[in-house]
Amino acid sequence: MKIMHVDASARTRGSHSRELSAYFIDALRDLGSDIEIDRFDLAINPPRHFGALETAAVSIAEADHTPEMRAAIEPSDAIAARVLAADALVIGTPIYNFGMPSTLKAFFDHVSRNGKTFLADAKGMQGLLGAKKAAVLSSAGGAYSDGEMFEGLDCLTPHIRAILGFMGLTQVSFIAARPMMFAGPDAAQTSMKAAKDAANALARTWATA
Ligand SMILES: Cc1cc2nc3c(=O)[nH]c(=O)nc-3n(C[C@H](O)[C@H](O)[C@H](O)COP(=O)(O)O)c2cc1C
């Protein structure tokens, strides 16, 4: 199984979401899964934000691209090609300001491409990544369950579910370690342990699929 392993935390050390996504990959390996990793570290190689040239390039046929458009869209083509070549996505991400880090949003802007990862025309829309699966392993400072500090404010999960669903992914699993900051170290430790237990359980379903 070829896995694209994406991490979005700005912290390359001491990151809880990186710890969790690496734990999931290790759990898959420990279960004997034959996996090949395509690593994409968004803190080390942050994708460019979509600019005027990229936006213009995706709005017209490739045959009509100017040399500037072609150069601007080439990194986006390369990112989309890497996702297309993967069987599965494993994404480690923190919550920043109730949603995803801007680097991860930029990544999705490059991946979500008409004619490559989805088709949209007058007849309708169709995602093209249906055969792939994804695991999103996140961490957050606060707690989001009913009655807790940030109840109702998790914009990360529905946003990523919408983006991946739009591209056709239906097998998307979310595992969250939280609260990792605002409820003290004991709560953080308990949250990480529960998230790792969930990661082990998910790894077993992936390993036997
Ligand atoms: C810029 C920034 C914004 C944050 N915003 C939130 C937030 O909106 N909600 C929350 O629960 N935690 C927030 N946090 C806390 C992080 O989600 C938490 O520390 C998380 O574990 C960071 O992930 P990491 O350990 O992988 O770096 C924020 C942290 C930073 C640095």
The ligand as an SDF file (V2000), in Angstrom:
LIG
                    3D

 31 33  0  0  0  0  0  0  0  0999 V2000
   -1.5200   29.3690   15.8460 C   0  0  0  0  0  0  0  0  0  0  0  0
   -2.2140   28.4160   16.7950 C   0  0  0  0  0  0  0  0  0  0  0  0
   -3.5850   28.4220   16.8580 C   0  0  0  0  0  0  0  0  0  0  0  0
   -4.2530   27.5410   17.6930 C   0  0  0  0  0  0  0  0  0  0  0  0
   -5.6100   27.5560   17.7040 N   0  0  0  0  0  0  0  0  0  0  0  0
   -6.2570   26.6260   18.4510 C   0  0  0  0  0  0  0  0  0  0  0  0
   -7.6760   26.5530   18.3950 C   0  0  0  0  0  0  0  0  0  0  0  0
   -8.3630   27.2980   17.6900 O   0  0  0  0  0  0  0  0  0  0  0  0
   -8.2860   25.5880   19.1180 N   0  0  0  0  0  0  0  0  0  0  0  0
   -7.5880   24.7100   19.8980 C   0  0  0  0  0  0  0  0  0  0  0  0
   -8.2050   23.8210   20.4950 O   0  0  0  0  0  0  0  0  0  0  0  0
   -6.2300   24.7720   19.9790 N   0  0  0  0  0  0  0  0  0  0  0  0
   -5.5750   25.6920   19.2640 C   0  0  0  0  0  0  0  0  0  0  0  0
   -4.2040   25.7280   19.2910 N   0  0  0  0  0  0  0  0  0  0  0  0
   -3.4910   24.7130   20.0860 C   0  0  0  0  0  0  0  0  0  0  0  0
   -3.0640   23.5370   19.2070 C   0  0  0  0  0  0  0  0  0  0  0  0
   -4.1690   23.0060   18.4850 O   0  0  0  0  0  0  0  0  0  0  0  0
   -2.4680   22.4100   20.0430 C   0  0  0  0  0  0  0  0  0  0  0  0
   -1.3660   22.8930   20.7790 O   0  0  0  0  0  0  0  0  0  0  0  0
   -2.0360   21.2540   19.1570 C   0  0  0  0  0  0  0  0  0  0  0  0
   -1.6280   20.1550   19.9340 O   0  0  0  0  0  0  0  0  0  0  0  0
   -0.8940   21.6890   18.2490 C   0  0  0  0  0  0  0  0  0  0  0  0
   -0.5490   20.6090   17.4190 O   0  0  0  0  0  0  0  0  0  0  0  0
    0.9500   20.0370   17.4270 P   0  0  0  0  0  0  0  0  0  0  0  0
    1.2090   19.5790   18.8470 O   0  0  0  0  0  0  0  0  0  0  0  0
    0.9220   18.9240   16.4480 O   0  0  0  0  0  0  0  0  0  0  0  0
    1.8550   21.1580   17.0350 O   0  0  0  0  0  0  0  0  0  0  0  0
   -3.5190   26.6330   18.4990 C   0  0  0  0  0  0  0  0  0  0  0  0
   -2.1240   26.6390   18.4320 C   0  0  0  0  0  0  0  0  0  0  0  0
   -1.4760   27.5260   17.5980 C   0  0  0  0  0  0  0  0  0  0  0  0
    0.0300   27.5030   17.5300 C   0  0  0  0  0  0  0  0  0  0  0  0
  1  2  1  0
  2  3  1  0
  2 30  2  0
  3  4  2  0
  4  5  1  0
  4 28  1  0
  5  6  2  0
  6  7  1  0
  6 13  1  0
  7  8  2  0
  7  9  1  0
  9 10  1  0
 10 11  2  0
 10 12  1  0
 12 13  2  0
 13 14  1  0
 14 15  1  0
 14 28  1  0
 15 16  1  0
 16 17  1  0
 16 18  1  0
 18 19  1  0
 18 20  1  0
 20 21  1  0
 20 22  1  0
 22 23  1  0
 23 24  1  0
 24 25  2  0
 24 26  1  0
 24 27  1  0
 28 29  2  0
 29 30  1  0
 30 31  1  0
M  END
$$$$
